Amino acid sequence: MTGAATYGLSRLKQAGVIALALAALWLSLAVTIGLVYAKRNPAVALAGWLSPSAESELAAQQLQQDQHPAAIREAETLARRALENDPLNVVAVRTLGLAASLRGQIDAARRWFGVAQWMSRRDLPTQLWLIEDAVGQGRIDQSLRHYDYALNTWRSAEPMLFPILVGASGQVAIDRPLAILLSKRPLWWQRFLDTLISTGNSPVGVSNLVSAVHLDLRKSDEQQLAARAIQRLFQLDAVPQAFALYRQISGNADRGIRNGDFSKANPIPPFDWDLADQADLYASVIAGPDARYPRMLHLIAADGKGGVAAQQLLHLAPGKHSISALAGGDATDPARRAHLQIACQNSGNAQLVDMLFPTGGPSIKPVSSAFTIPTDDCAFQQIHVVLPGSIDGGTSQAWITGITVRPD
């Protein structure tokens, strides 16, 4: 077994122990109402006047509170008596299973818990014990099946189980079967991805598990999950994994400019266009100049403000390239004219292109520039469309479309 797989199994084994401890806490809460009568009149309870349901709950509570041999025997007696009166009492069955487990009689415990699951997959403590048992045997597929049973039935179990799965993600032994499970889109998949994207610290885990569900960008909720997953990978300084995930979700394999004619939506920035949307600086798509370019980007800077109005992250190969576009602006002063910049996306941010827009208002004209991507420390490049503010505090405008990058 590889070191990664061994580590993954160790993580899940720890998770199973945590799950079992939490199962005991859950039992303590679950029996509160069922034991009200017994607490009011313990003599009646001991005399056997409890219903089979209440009797089995009492057995479960006693076993949760005390695991000494005498307490185990007493819990077994109560559970067996409850089972005699109600052969389908799942609480009594799993209590007998837990008693056997506490004695170290694992084969007997597995039989009891197997019967409990046969009776009802909706019993959360049964599923939690089976999770821990499967993990202890290194049977990850089986443990995930019980996770699925629990999560499909008990939404209240999500705060308990999701962090365990998220913490174990990023290991091959975990990600592969979990990805297969998520690809079937169980009832809980969206809420799990939400937790994974918010708290997951493994770029590999986030990328593997988000890609498994094949998000549909036509659906707003799934588009938002995709965008958040990409942002999470950026937070984890995992730009290559973010780009690989973007390509898988979007189906867009372009390493250069994407949607340079602004004819499509931009669902996943920064690999799609990230357009400014502020009161004093914004970019919007409007009708283009002709049938060849039916859309173009309109940039507006108001109240003398300015800045980056549109940006996108590229993944160009090292070597010589050229960029071209149709652009125009209303400023004549070179210091106030809009310009397009390309820089390496790294700590140095080495600038590669600074191309001024032509003047002439809404009438756009061809503009181009050659540049070279260095071989070192420039795997990704940031393209910025910058619109400086007006000197007199007024409004500046610019237009651009037909942006393309080609290798020379």
C-alpha positions in Angstrom: 0.0 0.0 0.0 1.4 3.5 -0.9 2.2 6.0 1.7 -0.7 8.3 0.5 -3.2 5.4 0.8 -1.9 4.5 4.2 -2.2 8.1 5.3 -5.7 8.3 3.9 -6.9 5.2 5.7 -5.4 6.5 8.9 -7.4 9.8 8.5 -10.6 7.9 7.9 -9.9 5.6 10.9 -9.6 8.6 13.1 -12.8 10.0 11.5 -14.6 6.7 12.4 -13.5 7.0 16.0 -14.9 10.6 16.1 -18.1 9.4 14.4 -18.6 6.7 17.1 -18.1 9.2 19.9 -20.6 11.5 18.3 -23.0 8.6 17.9 -23.0 8.2 21.6 -23.8 11.8 22.1 -26.6 11.6 19.6 -28.1 8.6 21.5 -28.0 10.6 24.7 -30.1 13.3 23.1 -32.4 11.0 21.2 -33.6 9.1 24.3 -34.5 12.2 26.3 -38.2 12.3 25.4 -38.5 8.5 25.4 -37.3 8.2 28.9 -39.5 10.9 30.5 -41.9 8.2 31.8 -39.1 6.0 33.2 -37.5 9.0 35.0 -40.8 9.8 36.6 -41.3 6.3 37.9 -38.1 4.1 37.8 -39.8 1.4 40.0 -42.4 0.9 37.3 -39.7 0.9 34.7 -37.7 -1.8 36.5 -40.9 -3.8 37.0 -41.2 -4.1 33.2 -44.1 -1.7 32.6 -42.2 0.2 29.9 -43.2 -0.2 26.4 -40.7 -2.1 24.2 -39.7 1.2 22.6 -39.0 2.9 25.9 -37.3 -0.2 27.2 -34.9 -0.4 24.3 -34.2 3.4 24.6 -33.4 2.8 28.3 -31.0 0.1 27.4 -29.3 2.3 24.9 -29.0 5.2 27.4 -27.6 3.0 30.1 -25.0 1.6 27.7 -24.1 5.1 26.6 -23.6 6.2 30.2 -21.8 3.2 31.6 -19.7 0.5 29.9 -18.8 -1.6 32.9 -19.5 -5.3 32.6 -22.5 -5.1 34.9 -24.0 -2.2 33.0 -23.5 -4.0 29.7 -25.3 -7.1 31.1 -28.2 -4.9 32.3 -28.5 -3.1 29.0 -28.5 -6.5 27.2 -31.3 -7.7 29.4 -33.4 -4.7 28.7 -32.7 -4.9 25.0 -33.5 -8.6 24.8 -36.8 -8.1 26.7 -37.7 -5.2 24.4 -36.9 -7.4 21.4 -39.1 -10.2 22.7 -42.0 -7.8 22.8 -41.2 -6.1 19.5 -39.0 -8.2 17.1 -38.6 -5.2 14.8 -37.2 -2.9 17.4 -34.0 -1.6 15.7 -32.8 0.3 18.8 -32.8 -2.9 20.8 -30.9 -4.7 18.0 -28.2 -2.1 17.7 -27.9 -1.9 21.5 -27.1 -5.7 21.5 -24.6 -5.0 18.7 -22.9 -2.2 20.7 -22.8 -4.4 23.8 -21.0 -7.1 21.8 -18.7 -4.6 20.4 -17.8 -3.3 23.8 -16.9 -6.8 24.8 -14.7 -7.2 21.9 -17.0 -9.7 20.2 -16.7 -8.0 16.8 -18.2 -10.8 14.7 -21.3 -10.9 16.9 -21.5 -7.1 16.8 -21.3 -7.1 13.0 -24.2 -9.6 12.9 -26.4 -7.5 15.1 -25.6 -4.3 13.3 -26.2 -6.1 10.0 -29.6 -7.0 11.2 -30.2 -3.5 12.4 -29.4 -2.1 9.0 -31.6 -4.7 7.3 -34.4 -3.5 9.5 -33.8 0.1 8.8 -31.2 2.1 7.0 -32.6 5.2 8.7 -31.0 4.5 12.1 -28.2 6.9 12.3 -26.2 5.3 15.2 -26.2 2.0 13.2 -24.8 3.7 10.2 -22.1 5.5 12.3 -21.0 2.2 13.8 -20.9 0.6 10.4 -18.8 3.5 9.1 -16.2 3.0 11.9 -16.2 -0.8 11.4 -15.6 -0.5 7.7 -12.9 2.1 8.2 -11.2 -0.2 10.7 -11.1 -2.9 8.0 -9.7 -0.5 5.4 -12.9 -0.9 3.4 -13.3 2.7 2.1 -16.0 1.9 -0.5 -18.2 0.3 2.2 -17.7 3.1 4.7 -18.7 5.7 2.0 -21.8 3.6 1.3 -22.8 4.1 5.0 -21.9 7.8 4.9 -24.4 8.0 1.9 -27.1 6.1 3.8 -26.7 8.4 6.8 -26.5 11.7 4.8 -29.5 10.8 2.6 -31.6 10.3 5.7 -30.3 12.7 8.3 -29.6 16.2 7.2 -28.8 16.9 10.9 -25.8 14.6 10.4 -24.1 16.9 7.9 -22.3 19.1 10.4 -20.9 15.9 12.0 -20.0 14.0 8.8 -19.1 16.6 6.2 -16.0 17.9 8.1 -14.7 14.3 8.3 -15.0 13.8 4.6 -13.5 17.2 3.8 -10.6 16.6 6.1 -9.9 13.2 4.5 -10.1 14.5 1.0 -7.0 14.9 -1.2 -5.9 11.3 -0.7 -6.2 8.9 -3.7 -7.7 6.2 -1.5 -10.5 8.6 -0.5 -11.0 10.8 -3.5 -11.6 8.0 -6.1 -14.5 6.3 -4.4 -15.9 9.5 -3.1 -15.8 11.1 -6.6 -17.7 8.1 -7.9 -20.3 8.6 -5.2 -20.6 12.3 -5.9 -20.9 11.7 -9.6 -24.3 10.1 -8.9 -25.4 13.4 -7.3 -26.8 12.0 -4.0 -29.3 14.3 -2.2 -26.5 15.9 -0.2 -24.0 16.7 -2.9 -24.5 20.4 -3.2 -24.3 21.0 0.5 -21.2 18.9 0.7 -19.5 20.8 -2.1 -20.5 24.1 -0.4 -18.7 22.8 2.8 -15.7 21.5 0.8 -15.3 24.8 -1.1 -15.6 26.9 2.0 -13.3 24.8 4.3 -11.3 22.3 2.2 -7.5 22.9 2.4 -6.4 20.3 -0.2 -6.3 21.7 -3.7 -6.2 18.1 -5.1 -9.3 17.2 -3.0 -11.2 20.3 -4.0 -10.4 19.9 -7.7 -11.1 16.1 -7.8 -14.4 16.2 -6.0 -15.8 19.3 -7.7 -15.0 18.0 -11.1 -16.7 14.7 -10.3 -20.2 16.2 -10.3 -19.8 17.8 -13.8 -21.3 21.2 -12.9 -23.7 22.6 -15.4 -22.9 26.3 -16.0 -26.4 26.9 -17.4 -27.8 26.5 -13.9 -27.1 29.5 -11.7 -26.6 27.6 -8.5 -24.0 25.3 -10.1 -22.4 28.2 -11.9 -21.9 29.9 -8.5 -20.4 26.7 -7.1 -18.0 26.5 -10.0 -16.9 30.1 -9.6 -16.4 29.7 -5.8 -14.4 26.5 -6.3 -12.0 28.3 -8.7 -11.7 31.2 -6.2 -10.9 28.7 -3.4 -8.1 27.1 -5.4 -6.7 30.6 -6.0 -6.8 31.2 -2.2 -4.9 27.9 -1.8 -2.3 29.2 -4.3 -3.2 26.4 -6.7 -3.5 28.2 -10.0 -2.7 25.2 -12.3 -5.4 23.1 -10.5 -7.8 26.0 -10.9 -7.1 26.2 -14.6 -7.5 22.4 -15.0 -10.8 22.6 -13.2 -12.0 25.5 -15.3 -11.2 23.6 -18.5 -13.1 20.6 -17.3 -16.2 22.5 -16.2 -16.4 25.0 -19.1 -15.2 22.7 -21.9 -13.0 25.6 -23.0 -9.4 24.4 -23.6 -8.1 27.8 -24.9 -4.9 28.9 -23.2 -5.1 32.4 -24.7 -7.9 35.0 -24.9 -11.3 33.6 -24.2 -14.4 35.3 -25.5 -12.4 38.1 -27.0 -15.4 39.3 -29.0 -17.7 39.4 -25.9 -20.4 37.3 -27.6 -20.7 34.9 -24.7 -21.3 34.9 -20.9 -18.4 35.1 -18.5 -19.4 32.6 -15.8 -16.0 31.8 -14.2 -13.7 34.7 -13.7 -10.7 35.2 -13.8 -10.4 32.6 -16.6 -13.4 34.3 -18.1 -13.7 38.1 -18.2 -14.0 39.8 -14.8 -15.8 43.1 -15.6 -15.8 46.1 -13.3 -19.2 46.9 -11.8 -18.8 50.0 -9.6 -20.6 53.3 -9.6 -17.6 55.1 -11.0 -16.0 52.4 -13.0 -17.9 49.7 -15.0 -17.8 47.7 -18.2 -20.8 46.4 -20.1 -21.4 44.5 -23.3 -23.2 46.5 -26.0 -24.0 46.2 -29.7 -20.8 45.9 -31.9 -19.8 47.7 -35.1 -20.9 45.2 -37.6 -22.0 41.6 -38.3 -18.5 40.3 -37.8 -18.3 41.8 -34.4 -21.9 42.0 -33.1 -20.8 42.7 -29.5 -18.1 45.0 -28.0 -17.1 46.1 -24.5 -18.1 49.6 -23.4 -15.9 51.0 -20.6 -16.9 54.0 -18.5 -15.0 55.8 -15.8 -16.9 58.5 -14.0 -16.1 61.3 -11.5 -12.4 61.3 -12.5 -11.9 57.8 -11.2 -10.3 55.0 -13.2 -8.7 51.6 -13.0 -8.9 48.1 -14.4 -12.3 47.8 -16.1 -11.8 44.2 -17.4 -9.3 41.4 -16.7 -8.7 37.8 -17.5 -6.0 35.2 -16.7 -4.2 33.6 -19.6 -2.0 30.5 -19.8 0.2 31.2 -22.8 3.2 29.1 -23.6 6.7 30.7 -23.5 7.8 32.3 -26.7 6.7 35.1 -29.1 3.1 36.1 -29.5 1.1 39.0 -30.9 -2.1 40.5 -29.6 -4.6 42.5 -31.8 -8.0 44.1 -31.2 -10.4 46.7 -32.4 -10.5 49.6 -30.0 -11.1 53.3 -29.5 -11.5 55.9 -26.8 -12.6 59.5 -26.3 -9.4 60.7 -24.7 -6.6 62.3 -26.8 -4.0 62.9 -24.0 -1.8 59.7 -24.0 -1.8 59.8 -20.2 -5.6 59.5 -20.2 -6.1 57.1 -23.0 -7.3 53.6 -22.3 -4.7 50.9 -22.7 -4.4 47.1 -22.6 -1.7 45.5 -20.5 -0.4 42.0 -20.2 1.9 41.0 -17.3 3.2 37.8 -15.8 1.1 36.6 -12.9 3.8 36.2 -10.3 5.5 38.1 -7.5 7.4 40.3 -10.0 4.4 41.0 -12.3 6.8 41.6 -15.2 4.9 43.7 -17.8 4.9 42.3 -21.3 2.4 44.6 -23.2 1.1 48.1 -22.7 -0.9 48.9 -25.8 -2.7 52.3 -26.1 -6.2 52.5 -27.6 -6.6 54.7 -30.7 -8.5 57.9 -30.3 -11.7 58.8 -32.2 -14.6 58.1 -29.9 -16.9 55.2 -30.6 -15.2 54.6 -34.0 -13.0 51.6 -33.2 -9.7 50.9 -35.1 -7.3 48.0 -35.4 -4.4 48.0 -32.8 -1.8 45.3 -32.2 1.4 44.6 -30.3 4.1 41.9 -30.3 5.4 40.4 -27.0 7.4 37.5 -25.6 6.5 35.2 -22.8 9.7 34.4 -20.8 10.5 30.8 -20.0 10.9 31.3 -16.3 8.3 32.4 -13.7 5.6 33.3 -16.1 3.3 30.3 -16.4 0.2 32.4 -16.2 -0.4 36.0 -17.5 -2.9 38.7 -16.5 -4.5 40.8 -19.2 -5.9 44.1 -17.9 -8.0 46.6 -19.8 -7.3 49.9 -18.0 -9.3 53.1 -18.3 -7.8 56.2 -16.6 -10.1 58.8 -15.1 -10.7 62.1 -16.7 -8.5 65.0 -15.5 -11.4 67.4 -15.1 -13.4 64.9 -13.0 -15.8 64.1 -15.8 -16.5 60.8 -17.6 -14.1 58.8 -19.8 -15.2 56.2 -22.2 -13.6 53.5 -24.4 -14.6 50.5 -26.5 -12.9 47.3 -27.5 -13.7 44.0 -29.2 -12.1 41.3 -31.4 -9.2 40.7 -29.0 -7.0 37.8 -30.2 -3.6 36.4 -29.2 -1.6 34.3 -31.7 1.8 32.7 -31.5 4.4 34.2 -33.9 
